[in-house]
């Protein structure tokens, strides 16, 4: 059974961006914003992850070294943000991601999404473009957990878990990221179905780079390969890391991440 769901940055001494709290549709969301040149870098973390994770910190160091604008935040119920994790849904976290993007960023952005953040990155890009906002200049997706509430959660529930979810509205599973169990609610699973991407072509209107560990047991490589088949009209690349797991947070993995982001920044055009 699969595991339960959920360039080397130039090292310089640079002050940490301070946490600030902003209101997003009535929720207290913690964010860190670093001013800099455009295109900026916008980080979207994964399920039960926060903006102080290894990859998010590496991306921020890279931005500081290159003097890029950089923005990261915690979804409600995560990290420093307020709210109850058990109330979280894809709609809720997507709404928060879009709100932070609109409030804190300016100009073109390279959006970097990890695991669940990869799914939210694609959803946010679609929502913004439907409103005529085309500031996302590129997407870097790390082990993107597309349609995870169905593909990686519900499809792997035991009969007992399915019955308990129906009866109690929630189940608990061991977490890879915390001593506390993952709380999976019926609301999360049902809401996720509103945002499925697989089954129809995905049009991003920008370059897409996917980084995937070949040894990932949380989001199998087949998910990334399947995503590639859904991007027929975009410039899309998939890099498989032969010995990489789901975290992709080793020194070599971080180097691959920042090099990929750096190339996408260069391809996005002149810096402002």
PAZAPA-4460 file (N, C-alpha, C; in steps of 0.05 Angstrom, whole numbers, plus 32768, in hexadecimal, padded with zeros to 4 digits):
% residues 272
    n_x    n_y    n_z   ca_x   ca_y   ca_z    c_x    c_y    c_z   seq   type   mol
   8011   7FE8   8000   8000   8000   8000   8012   8019   8000     1      X     A
   800B   802E   7FF0   801C   8046   7FF0   801C   8053   800B     2      X     A
   8032   8063   800F   8035   8071   8028   801E   8085   802B     3      X     A
   8018   808B   8044   8002   809D   8049   8008   80B9   803F     4      X     A
   7FF2   80C7   8034   7FF6   80E2   802B   7FFD   80F5   8042     5      X     A
   8000   80FB   803E   800C   8111   804C   8001   8115   8066     6      X     A
   818A   8207   7F56   81A8   8206   7F5B   81AB   8208   7F79     7      X     A
   81B8   81F8   7F85   81BE   81FD   7FA1   81BC   821B   7FA5     8      X     A
   81AB   8224   7FB7   81A9   8241   7FBB   81C3   824D   7FC4     9      X     A
   81C9   8265   7FBA   81E1   8273   7FC4   81DD   8279   7FE1    10      X     A
   81EF   826E   7FF2   81EB   8271   800F   81F7   828C   8017    11      X     A
   81E6   829E   8020   81F0   82B8   802A   81E1   82BE   8044    12      X     A
   81EC   82CE   8054   81DF   82D6   806C   81CB   82EC   8065    13      X     A
   81B2   82E5   8068   819D   82F9   8061   8187   82F7   8076    14      X     A
   817B   830E   807D   8166   830D   8091   814E   82FD   8087    15      X     A
   8142   82EF   809A   8129   82E1   8093   8113   82F5   808E    16      X     A
   8103   82F0   807A   80EB   8300   8077   80D9   82FC   808F    17      X     A
   80CF   8311   809B   80BF   830F   80B3   80A3   8305   80AC    18      X     A
   8098   82F6   80BE   807D   82ED   80BB   806A   8304   80BF    19      X     A
   8057   8306   80AC   8042   831A   80AF   8027   830B   80AD    20      X     A
   8012   8317   80B7   7FF8   830A   80B7   7FE5   831B   80A6    21      X     A
   7FD8   830F   8093   7FC6   831D   8082   7FAA   830F   8084    22      X     A
   7F96   831F   807E   7F7B   8315   807E   7F74   830B   8062    23      X     A
   7F6D   82F1   8060   7F63   82E6   8047   7F48   82DB   804C    24      X     A
   7F34   82E8   8041   7F17   82E1   8045   7F11   82DA   8062    25      X     A
   7F1B   82EB   8074   7F15   82E8   8090   7F27   82D4   809F    26      X     A
   7F3B   82CA   8092   7F4E   82B7   80A0   7F69   82C5   80A4    27      X     A
   7F75   82BF   80BB   7F8F   82CA   80C2   7FA5   82B9   80B6    28      X     A
   7FB2   82C2   80A1   7FC5   82B2   8092   7FE1   82BE   8096    29      X     A
   7FF3   82AC   809E   800F   82B4   80A2   801E   82B2   8088    30      X     A
   802E   82C7   8082   803D   82C8   8069   8058   82D5   806D    31      X     A
   806B   82CF   805C   8084   82DD   805C   8089   82E6   803F    32      X     A
   808F   8300   803D   8093   830C   8022   80AE   831A   8022    33      X     A
   80BD   8314   800D   80D7   8321   8009   80D6   8332   7FEF    34      X     A
   80DA   834B   7FF2   80DA   835D   7FDB   80F1   8357   7FC9    35      X     A
   80EE   835C   7FAF   8104   8357   7F9C   80FB   835B   7F80    36      X     A
   810B   8352   7F6D   8106   8355   7F51   80F2   8341   7F47    37      X     A
   80E8   8346   7F2F   80D4   8335   7F22   80E1   8326   7F0B    38      X     A
   80D9   830D   7F05   80C2   82FF   7F12   80C9   82F6   7F2E    39      X     A
   80B4   82F6   7F3F   80B7   82ED   7F5A   80B2   82CF   7F5D    40      X     A
   80B7   82C5   7F74   80B3   82A8   7F7A   809D   82A6   7F8F    41      X     A
   808A   8294   7F89   8073   8291   7F9B   8071   8273   7FA2    42      X     A
   8073   826E   7FBD   8074   8252   7FC6   8059   8248   7FD0    43      X     A
   8052   8230   7FC8   803A   8222   7FD1   8042   8208   7FDE    44      X     A
   803E   8205   7FF8   8046   81ED   8005   8032   81D6   8003    45      X     A
   8039   81C0   800F   8028   81A8   800D   8016   81A4   8025    46      X     A
   8008   818E   8025   7FF6   8186   8039   8005   8181   8053    47      X     A
   7FFE   8190   8069   800A   818F   8083   8027   819A   8083    48      X     A
   802F   81A8   806E   8049   81B5   806D   8046   81D2   8074    49      X     A
   805C   81E0   8079   805A   81FC   807E   8071   820B   8070    50      X     A
   8070   8226   8072   8083   8237   8063   809F   8237   806E    51      X     A
   80A4   8228   8084   80BE   8226   808F   80CC   820C   8088    52      X     A
   80C1   81FD   8075   80CC   81E4   806C   80E6   81E8   805D    53      X     A
   80F5   81D2   8059   8110   81D3   804D   810F   81DF   8031    54      X     A
   80FC   81D6   8020   80FB   81E0   8005   80F3   81FD   8004    55      X     A
   80E0   8205   8015   80D7   8221   8015   80EE   8233   801E    56      X     A
   80FD   822A   8032   8113   823A   803C   8129   823C   8027    57      X     A
   812F   8226   8019   8143   8227   8004   813B   823A   7FED    58      X     A
   8121   823A   7FE6   8118   824C   7FD1   811B   8269   7FDA    59      X     A
   8115   826E   7FF4   8117   8289   7FFE   8134   8292   7FFE    60      X     A
   8147   8280   8005   8163   8288   8005   816C   828E   7FE8    61      X     A
   8163   827E   7FD6   8169   8282   7FBA   815F   829D   7FB0    62      X     A
   8146   82A4   7FB8   813A   82BE   7FB1   814A   82D5   7FBD    63      X     A
   8153   82D2   7FD6   8162   82E7   7FE3   817D   82EB   7FD4    64      X     A
   818A   82D5   7FCD   81A4   82D7   7FC0   81A1   82E4   7FA4    65      X     A
   818B   82DF   7F97   8187   82EA   7F7C   8177   8303   7F7C    66      X     A
   816E   830C   7F94   815E   8324   7F98   8144   8323   7F89    67      X     A
   8137   830B   7F89   811D   8308   7F7E   8108   830D   7F94    68      X     A
   80F1   8316   7F8C   80DA   8317   7F9E   80D3   82FA   7FA5    69      X     A
   80CB   82F5   7FBE   80C4   82DA   7FC6   80AD   82DB   7FDA    70      X     A
   809A   82CA   7FD7   8082   82C9   7FE9   807C   82AD   7FF0    71      X     A
   8077   82A8   800A   806E   828E   8014   805A   8293   802A    72      X     A
   804A   827F   8030   8035   8282   8045   802D   8267   804F    73      X     A
   801D   8267   8064   8012   824E   806F   7FF4   824E   806A    74      X     A
   7FEA   8238   805F   7FCD   8235   805D   7FC0   8236   8079    75      X     A
   7FA7   823C   807B   7F99   823B   8095   7F9C   821F   80A0    76      X     A
   7FA0   821D   80BB   7FA3   8203   80C7   7FBF   81F8   80C4    77      X     A
   7FD1   8207   80B8   7FED   81FF   80B4   8000   8214   80C1    78      X     A
   8017   820B   80CB   802C   821D   80D3   8023   8233   80E6    79      X     A
   8029   824C   80DE   8023   8263   80EF   8008   826F   80EA    80      X     A
   7FFA   8265   80D6   7FDF   8270   80D0   7FCA   8266   80E5    81      X     A
   7FB5   8276   80E7   7FA0   826E   80F8   7F8E   8259   80EC    82      X     A
   7F7B   824F   80FB   7F67   823D   80F0   7F6C   8220   80F8    83      X     A
   7F58   8210   80F4   7F58   81F3   80FB   7F5F   81E3   80E2    84      X     A
   7F74   81D3   80E3   7F7B   81C3   80CB   7F64   81B2   80C2    85      X     A
   7F54   81A7   80D4   7F3F   8195   80CD   7F29   81A3   80BC    86      X     A
   7F29   81BE   80BC   7F15   81CD   80AC   7F1F   81D2   8090    87      X     A
   7F38   81C9   808A   7F44   81CF   8070   7F38   81BF   8059    88      X     A
   7F35   81CC   8042   7F2D   81C0   8029   7F3E   81CC   8013    89      X     A
   7F3D   81BF   7FFC   7F4C   81CA   7FE5   7F41   81E5   7FDD    90      X     A
   7F26   81E8   7FDE   7F1B   8202   7FD8   7F25   8218   7FEB    91      X     A
   7F26   8211   8004   7F2F   8225   8018   7F4C   822C   8014    92      X     A
   7F5D   8218   8010   7F7A   821E   800D   7F80   822C   7FF3    93      X     A
   7F71   8225   7FDE   7F74   8233   7FC4   7F6C   8250   7FC7    94      X     A
   7F56   8255   7FD5   7F4D   8271   7FD9   7F63   8281   7FE8    95      X     A
   7F70   8274   7FFC   7F85   8282   800B   7F9D   8287   7FF9    96      X     A
   7FA5   8273   7FE9   7FBC   8276   7FD8   7FB8   828D   7FC4    97      X     A
   7FA0   828E   7FB9   7F9A   82A4   7FA6   7F99   82BF   7FB4    98      X     A
   7F8E   82C0   7FCC   7F8D   82D9   7FDB   7FA9   82E3   7FE2    99      X     A
   7FBB   82D2   7FEB   7FD6   82DA   7FF1   7FE4   82E4   7FD7   100      X     A
   7FE1   82D5   7FC2   7FED   82DC   7FA8   7FE5   82F8   7FA0   101      X     A
   7FCB   82FE   7FA2   7FC1   8318   7F99   7FC8   832E   7FAC   102      X     A
   7FCA   8329   7FC6   7FD1   833E   7FD9   7FEE   8344   7FDB   103      X     A
   8000   8330   7FD8   801C   8335   7FDE   802E   8336   7FC6   104      X     A
   8026   832B   7FAF   8039   832A   7F99   8033   8340   7F85   105      X     A
   8048   8347   7F75   8045   835A   7F60   8054   8350   7F48   106      X     A
   804A   8354   7F30   8058   834C   7F18   8058   832E   7F14   107      X     A
   8067   8325   7EFF   8067   8309   7EF9   8073   82F8   7F10   108      X     A
   8069   82DF   7F13   8071   82CD   7F28   8076   82B1   7F1D   109      X     A
   808B   82A5   7F28   808F   8288   7F24   8084   827B   7F3C   110      X     A
   806F   826A   7F38   8062   825C   7F4F   806E   8241   7F52   111      X     A
   8078   823B   7F6A   8084   8222   7F71   8072   8213   7F84   112      X     A
   8067   81FC   7F7C   8054   81ED   7F8D   805E   81D2   7F93   113      X     A
   805E   81CA   7FAC   8067   81B0   7FB5   8050   819E   7FBD   114      X     A
   804E   8186   7FB2   803A   8172   7FB9   801E   817E   7FB6   115      X     A
   800E   8181   7FCB   7FF4   818D   7FC8   7FF6   81A9   7FBC   116      X     A
   800D   81B7   7FC3   8011   81D1   7FB7   8013   81D2   7F99   117      X     A
   801B   81BB   7F8D   801C   81B9   7F70   8000   81B9   7F64   118      X     A
   7FEE   81AB   7F72   7FD2   81AB   7F69   7FC6   81C7   7F6C   119      X     A
   7FCA   81D3   7F83   7FC0   81EE   7F88   7FCC   8202   7F74   120      X     A
   7FE5   81FF   7F6D   7FF2   8211   7F5A   7FE3   8211   7F3F   121      X     A
   7FDC   81F9   7F36   7FCE   81F7   7F1C   7FB2   8202   7F1F   122      X     A
   7FA5   81FD   7F35   7F8A   8208   7F39   7F8A   8226   7F3B   123      X     A
   7F9E   8231   7F49   7FA0   824E   7F4C   7FA6   825B   7F32   124      X     A
   7FB8   824F   7F22   7FBE   825A   7F08   7FA5   825B   7EF6   125      X     A
   7F96   8246   7EF7   7F7D   8245   7EE7   7F69   825A   7EF0   126      X     A
   7F65   825C   7F0B   7F52   8270   7F15   7F5A   828C   7F0E   127      X     A
   7F74   8292   7F10   7F7D   82AD   7F0A   7F7A   82B3   7EEC   128      X     A
   7F81   82A0   7EDB   7F7F   82A5   7EBF   7F62   82A8   7EB5   129      X     A
   7F50   829A   7EC3   7F34   829D   7EBC   7F2A   82B9   7EC2   130      X     A
   7F38   82C7   7ED4   7F31   82E3   7EDB   7F43   82F7   7ECC   131      X     A
   7F53   82ED   7EB9   7F64   82FF   7EA9   7F7E   8306   7EB6   132      X     A
   7F85   82F9   7ECC   7F9F   82FE   7EDA   7FB4   82EA   7ECF   133      X     A
   7FC8   82F4   7EC2   7FDB   82E3   7EB5   7FF7   82E8   7EC0   134      X     A
   7FF9   82ED   7ED9   8014   82F3   7EE5   8024   82DA   7EEC   135      X     A
   8018   82C2   7EEA   8028   82AA   7EEF   8038   82A4   7ED6   136      X     A
   8053   82A8   7ED8   8065   82A5   7EC1   8070   8289   7EBF   137      X     A
   806C   8278   7ED3   8076   825D   7ED2   806E   824E   7EEB   138      X     A
   806D   8233   7EE8   8066   8222   7EFE   807C   820C   7F02   139      X     A
   8085   820A   7F1A   8098   81F4   7F21   8089   81E3   7F36   140      X     A
   8084   81CA   7F2F   8074   81B8   7F3F   8085   81A1   7F49   141      X     A
   8086   819E   7F63   8097   818A   7F70   8085   8173   7F7A   142      X     A
   8087   815C   7F6E   8076   8145   7F75   8059   814E   7F77   143      X     A
   804E   815A   7F62   8033   8165   7F63   801D   8150   7F69   144      X     A
   800E   8155   7F7E   7FFA   8141   7F87   7FDF   8149   7F7B   145      X     A
   7FDD   8146   7F61   7FC5   814E   7F52   7FAE   813B   7F5B   146      X     A
   7F97   8148   7F60   7F7E   8139   7F67   7F83   8126   7F7F   147      X     A
   7F93   812F   7F92   7F9D   811D   7FA7   7F86   8113   7FB9   148      X     A
   7F71   8122   7FBC   7F5C   8119   7FCE   7F4F   80FF   7FC4   149      X     A
   7F50   80FB   7FAA   7F45   80E3   7F9E   7F5B   80CF   7F99   150      X     A
   7F70   80D8   7F8A   7F85   80C6   7F80   7F96   80BB   7F96   151      X     A
   7F9C   80CB   7FAB   7FB0   80C3   7FBF   7FA3   80C0   7FDB   152      X     A
   7F8A   80C7   7FDE   7F7D   80C4   7FF8   7F66   80B0   7FF5   153      X     A
   7F4F   80B9   7FEB   7F37   80A8   7FEC   7F3C   808D   7FDE   154      X     A
   7F4B   808C   7FC8   7F4F   8073   7FBA   7F5F   805F   7FCA   155      X     A
   7F6D   8068   7FDF   7F7D   8056   7FEF   7F71   8051   800B   156      X     A
   7F59   805B   8010   7F4C   8056   8029   7F45   8038   802B   157      X     A
   7F48   802D   8043   7F3D   8012   8048   7F1F   8014   804B   158      X     A
   7F12   7FFD   804A   7EF5   7FFD   804E   7EED   8008   8069   159      X     A
   7EFE   8003   807D   7EF9   800D   8098   7EFB   802B   8098   160      X     A
   7F0F   8036   808B   7F13   8053   808A   7EFC   8061   807B   161      X     A
   7EF4   8055   8065   7EDE   8060   8055   7EC4   8061   8066   162      X     A
   7EBF   804C   8075   7EA7   804B   8085   7EA9   805F   809C   163      X     A
   7EC1   8062   80A8   7EC4   8075   80BE   7EC1   8092   80B3   164      X     A
   7ECC   8097   809B   7EC9   80B2   8090   7EAC   80B9   808C   165      X     A
   7E9D   80A5   8082   7E80   80AA   807D   7E71   80AD   8097   166      X     A
   7E79   809E   80AB   7E6A   809F   80C5   7E72   80B7   80D6   167      X     A
   7E8C   80BD   80D8   7E96   80D1   80EA   7E9D   80EC   80DC   168      X     A
   7EA0   80EB   80C1   7EA7   8103   80B3   7EC5   8109   80B3   169      X     A
   7ED5   80F6   80BE   7EF2   80FA   80BF   7F00   80DF   80C7   170      X     A
   7F19   80DD   80BE   7F2A   80C7   80C6   7F45   80D3   80CD   171      X     A
   7F55   80C4   80DB   7F70   80CC   80E1   7F84   80B7   80D6   172      X     A
   7F9A   80C1   80CB   7FAF   80B0   80C0   7FCA   80BA   80CA   173      X     A
   7FDE   80A9   80CC   7FF9   80B2   80D3   8004   80C6   80C0   174      X     A
   8013   80DA   80CA   801E   80EF   80B9   803C   80EC   80B6   175      X     A
   8046   80F1   809E   8063   80F1   8099   8070   810A   80A3   176      X     A
   8060   811F   80A7   806B   813A   80AE   8067   8142   80CB   177      X     A
   8059   8133   80DA   8051   813B   80F5   804C   8124   8107   178      X     A
   8050   8128   8121   8049   8113   8135   802A   8111   8137   179      X     A
   801D   8126   812F   8000   8126   8130   7FF5   8118   8116   180      X     A
   7FE0   8109   8118   7FD5   80FC   8100   7FC9   810F   80EC   181      X     A
   7FC9   8106   80D3   7FBA   8115   80BF   7F9C   8111   80C4   182      X     A
   7F8E   8127   80C5   7F70   8126   80C7   7F65   812A   80AB   183      X     A
   7F58   8115   80A0   7F4C   8117   8086   7F2E   8118   808A   184      X     A
   7F21   812D   8080   7F04   8130   8085   7EF4   812A   806C   185      X     A
   7EDB   8124   8070   7EC9   8120   8059   7EC7   813A   8049   186      X     A
   7EC8   8151   8056   7EC7   816B   8048   7EDF   816E   8036   187      X     A
   7EF7   8166   803F   7F0E   8168   802E   7F0C   8156   8016   188      X     A
   7F03   813E   801A   7F01   812B   8003   7EEB   8134   7FEF   189      X     A
   7ED4   813C   7FF9   7EBF   8144   7FE8   7EC5   815E   7FD9   190      X     A
   7ED1   8171   7FE7   7ED9   818A   7FDB   7EEE   8186   7FC5   191      X     A
   7F00   8174   7FCA   7F15   816F   7FB6   7F0A   8168   7F9B   192      X     A
   7EF4   815A   7F9B   7EE8   8151   7F81   7EDF   8169   7F70   193      X     A
   7EDC   8181   7F7C   7ED5   8198   7F6C   7EED   81A3   7F5B   194      X     A
   7F05   8199   7F61   7F1D   81A4   7F56   7F2E   8191   7F46   195      X     A
   7F22   817A   7F3F   7F32   8166   7F30   7F3C   8171   7F15   196      X     A
   7F55   816B   7F0F   7F61   8174   7EF6   7F64   815D   7EE1   197      X     A
   7F69   8145   7EEB   7F6D   812F   7ED9   7F53   8129   7ECA   198      X     A
   7F57   8123   7EB0   7F3F   811C   7E9F   7F3B   812F   7E89   199      X     A
   7F45   8148   7E8C   7F43   815B   7E76   7F5D   816A   7E73   200      X     A
   7F64   8175   7E5C   7F7D   8183   7E59   7F80   819A   7E6C   201      X     A
   7F98   819E   7E76   7F9F   81B4   7E87   7FAE   81C9   7E77   202      X     A
   7FA4   81E1   7E76   7FB1   81F7   7E68   7FBB   820B   7E7C   203      X     A
   7FD5   820F   7E7E   7FE0   8221   7E91   7FE8   823C   7E86   204      X     A
   7FEE   823D   7E6C   7FF6   8256   7E60   8012   825F   7E67   205      X     A
   8022   824C   7E74   803D   8253   7E7C   804D   8239   7E7D   206      X     A
   8068   823B   7E7F   8078   8223   7E81   8073   8215   7E9B   207      X     A
   8076   81FA   7E9A   8072   81E9   7EB2   808A   81D7   7EB4   208      X     A
   8097   81D6   7ECC   80AD   81C4   7ED1   80A4   81B2   7EE9   209      X     A
   80A5   8198   7EE6   809E   8185   7EFB   80B7   8177   7F04   210      X     A
   80BB   8177   7F1F   80D1   8168   7F2B   80C4   8151   7F3B   211      X     A
   80CD   8139   7F37   80C0   8122   7F43   80D5   810D   7F4B   212      X     A
   80D3   8104   7F64   80E4   80EE   7F6E   80DA   80D3   7F64   213      X     A
   80EC   80C3   7F58   80E4   80A9   7F4D   80DD   8096   7F64   214      X     A
   80E7   809B   7F7C   80E2   808A   7F93   80CC   8095   7FA5   215      X     A
   80BC   80A8   7F9C   80A7   80B4   7FAB   8090   80A0   7FB0   216      X     A
   808B   809A   7FC9   8075   8088   7FD0   805B   8097   7FD7   217      X     A
   805D   80B1   7FDB   8045   80C1   7FE2   8037   80CA   7FC9   218      X     A
   8046   80D5   7FB6   803B   80DD   7F9C   804B   80CE   7F87   219      X     A
   8041   80B7   7F7E   8050   80A6   7F6C   8057   80B5   7F52   220      X     A
   806F   80AE   7F46   8077   80BB   7F2D   8062   80B9   7F17   221      X     A
   8051   80A5   7F18   803C   80A2   7F04   8029   80BB   7F03   222      X     A
   8026   80C8   7F1B   8016   80E0   7F1C   8022   80F6   7F0B   223      X     A
   803C   80FA   7F0D   804A   810F   7EFE   8049   8109   7EE0   224      X     A
   804D   80EF   7ED9   804C   80E8   7EBD   8030   80EC   7EB2   225      X     A
   801C   80E6   7EC2   8000   80EA   7EB9   7FFB   8108   7EB6   226      X     A
   8006   8118   7EC8   8002   8135   7EC5   800E   813F   7EAB   227      X     A
   8025   8135   7EA3   8032   813D   7E8A   8020   8139   7E72   228      X     A
   8011   8123   7E73   7FFF   811D   7E5D   7FE7   8130   7E5C   229      X     A
   7FE3   813F   7E71   7FCC   8152   7E72   7FD5   816E   7E6B   230      X     A
   7FEE   8172   7E63   7FF8   818C   7E5D   8000   818E   7E3F   231      X     A
   7FEE   8188   7E2D   7FF5   8185   7E11   7FFD   81A0   7E03   232      X     A
   7FF3   81B6   7E0E   7FF8   81CF   7E00   800D   81E1   7E0E   233      X     A
   8019   81D7   7E23   802C   81E7   7E32   8049   81DC   7E2F   234      X     A
   805C   81EE   7E34   8078   81E6   7E35   807C   81D9   7E51   235      X     A
   807D   81BE   7E51   807F   81B0   7E6B   8096   819C   7E6A   236      X     A
   80A4   819B   7E81   80BA   8188   7E84   80B6   8178   7E9E   237      X     A
   80BF   8160   7E9E   80BF   814E   7EB6   80DB   8145   7EBB   238      X     A
   80E5   814A   7ED4   80FF   8140   7EDC   80FA   812C   7EF2   239      X     A
   8102   8113   7EEC   8100   80FD   7F00   811B   80FB   7F0F   240      X     A
   811A   80FC   7F29   8132   80F9   7F39   8133   80DB   7F41   241      X     A
   8146   80CC   7F36   8145   80AF   7F39   8144   80A5   7F56   242      X     A
   8152   80B1   7F69   8152   80A8   7F84   8143   80BB   7F97   243      X     A
   8132   80CC   7F8B   8124   80E0   7F9B   810B   80D5   7FA7   244      X     A
   8105   80DE   7FC0   80EC   80D6   7FCD   80D8   80EE   7FCB   245      X     A
   80C4   80ED   7FDB   80AF   8102   7FD9   80BA   811D   7FE2   246      X     A
   80CB   811E   7FF5   80D4   8138   8000   80E6   8148   7FED   247      X     A
   80F7   813A   7FDF   810A   8148   7FCD   8116   8160   7FDA   248      X     A
   8122   815B   7FF2   812E   8172   8001   814B   816E   8008   249      X     A
   8158   815B   7FFA   8175   8158   7FFD   8184   816E   7FEF   250      X     A
   819D   8171   7FF4   81AD   8186   7FE8   81AB   8186   7FCA   251      X     A
   81AD   816E   7FBE   81AC   816C   7FA0   8190   8173   7F96   252      X     A
   817B   816C   7FA6   8160   8172   7F9E   815B   8190   7F9F   253      X     A
   8165   819D   7FB3   8162   81BB   7FB5   8171   81C9   7F9F   254      X     A
   8188   81BE   7F97   8197   81C9   7F81   8187   81C7   7F67   255      X     A
   817A   81B0   7F63   8169   81AC   7F4C   8152   81BF   7F4C   256      X     A
   8146   81C3   7F63   812F   81D5   7F65   8137   81F2   7F5E   257      X     A
   814C   81FC   7F6A   8154   8218   7F65   815E   821C   7F49   258      X     A
   816B   8208   7F3E   8174   820A   7F22   815C   820B   7F0F   259      X     A
   8148   81FA   7F15   8130   81FA   7F04   8121   8215   7F06   260      X     A
   811F   821F   7F1F   8112   8239   7F22   8122   824F   7F15   261      X     A
   813D   824E   7F17   814E   8262   7F0B   814B   8263   7EED   262      X     A
   8149   824C   7EE0   8146   824B   7EC3   812A   8256   7EBB   263      X     A
   8116   8250   7ECB   80FC   825B   7EC4   80FA   8279   7EC8   264      X     A
   8108   8284   7EDC   810A   82A0   7EDF   8117   82AD   7EC7   265      X     A
   812D   82A2   7EBE   813B   82AD   7EA6   8129   82AC   7E8E   266      X     A
   811B   8296   7E8A   8109   8293   7E73   80F1   82A6   7E74   267      X     A
   80EA   82AF   7E8C   80D2   82C0   7E8F   80D7   82DC   7E84   268      X     A
   80F0   82E3   7E7F   80F5   82FD   7E72   8106   830F   7E84   269      X     A
   810A   8328   7E7B   811B   833B   7E8A   8110   833F   7EA6   270      X     A
   8123   8341   7EB9   811B   8348   7ED4   8114   8365   7ED7   271      X     A
   8101   836B   7EE8   80F7   8386   7EEC   8104   8392   7F05   272      X     A
***
